[in-house]
Amino acid sequence: MSKAAEQALLDYFDVMLTPPKPELDEVQKASLSQLLARAQGDGMTVAEAVPEPSTEVEEAIEVQQQPSSVKVESEPVIDTQTAVSVKTQVEHTTAKDEAGWRDELEQEFQCLYFEVAGLVIAVPLLTLGGIKRLSKLNHLPGSPNWVLGVQLDAQDGKLNVVDSGQWFLADRPQTNTADYDYQYLVRLGDSPWTLACESLLDAEPLSKSEINWQQQASSKRPWLAGIVRDKKCVVLDVPELIRMLDAGLDITVKES
């Protein structure tokens, strides 16, 4: 078992041993126990039906926020600098970087499934950094509207919490953070980025042949590794998603 998978299993224990919030019901607590059992064993079965996503995810395109630490000596910062910076970053991404993690996957590999407002998302355990309970958040002034804040963790330090509903489902009219009952954080690899989610659905094997893989060379949605039509879910390309979040890219911005 890889170090990433081992860390994910340790986080399963942490989630189960941490006293749950009062509003968590028995079904949610039982689901967490089942996650650990499935993550440890082979030949796992699906205990819960995965609901059909209620919306199609909009194409992600590339816009980068200018870091506040950048100093402009003589000329003013203009909008074209943002586009050029992002374009340069993407062009320097090699094919190995884009598909390297896929090559490391076995023909059948384990995934964690979680849900945000009916959208079911799968994260391969190979790229999963862990699972945390959502707790007190510190707001970051000037951060994008899809950043809920920072959660301090004794083990992992500062974790940036992404409002998954705002990021993935921003095409919905009047999308509001209050519409989502976030309970958990899904950490992306060893990065400080986490995705807030409403529920952890399952942990079960997924075969490469079940996935309709996206062609990264021409994909306008680099965060999307593929779609599993039978399970009606999307598979995240975690390295690409991390790069987008690091660059401040938003799924709703239209490419010029």
Sequence and secondary structure as in RCSB ss.txt:
>XXXX:A:sequence
MSKAAEQALLDYFDVMLTPPKPELDEVQKASLSQLLARAQGDGMTVAEAVPEPSTEVEEAIEVQQQPSSVKVESE
PVIDTQTAVSVKTQVEHTTAKDEAGWRDELEQEFQCLYFEVAGLVIAVPLLTLGGIKRLSKLNHLPGSPNWVLGV
QLDAQDGKLNVVDSGQWFLADRPQTNTADYDYQYLVRLGDSPWTLACESLLDAEPLSKSEINWQQQASSKRPWLA
GIVRDKKCVVLDVPELIRMLDAGLDITVKES
>XXXX:A:secstr
  HHHHHHHHHHHHHHHS   TT  HHHHHHHHHHHHHHHSSS    S     SS            TT   SSS
   HHHHHHHHHHHHHT  HHHHHHHHHTS SEEEEEEEEETTEEEEEEGGGEEEEEE    B  TT  TTEEEE
EEETTTEEEEEE HHHHHSTTSTT  GGG    EEEEETTSSEEEEESEEEEEEEEEGGG EE  TTT S TTEE
EEETTTTEEEE HHHHHHHHHTT  TT    
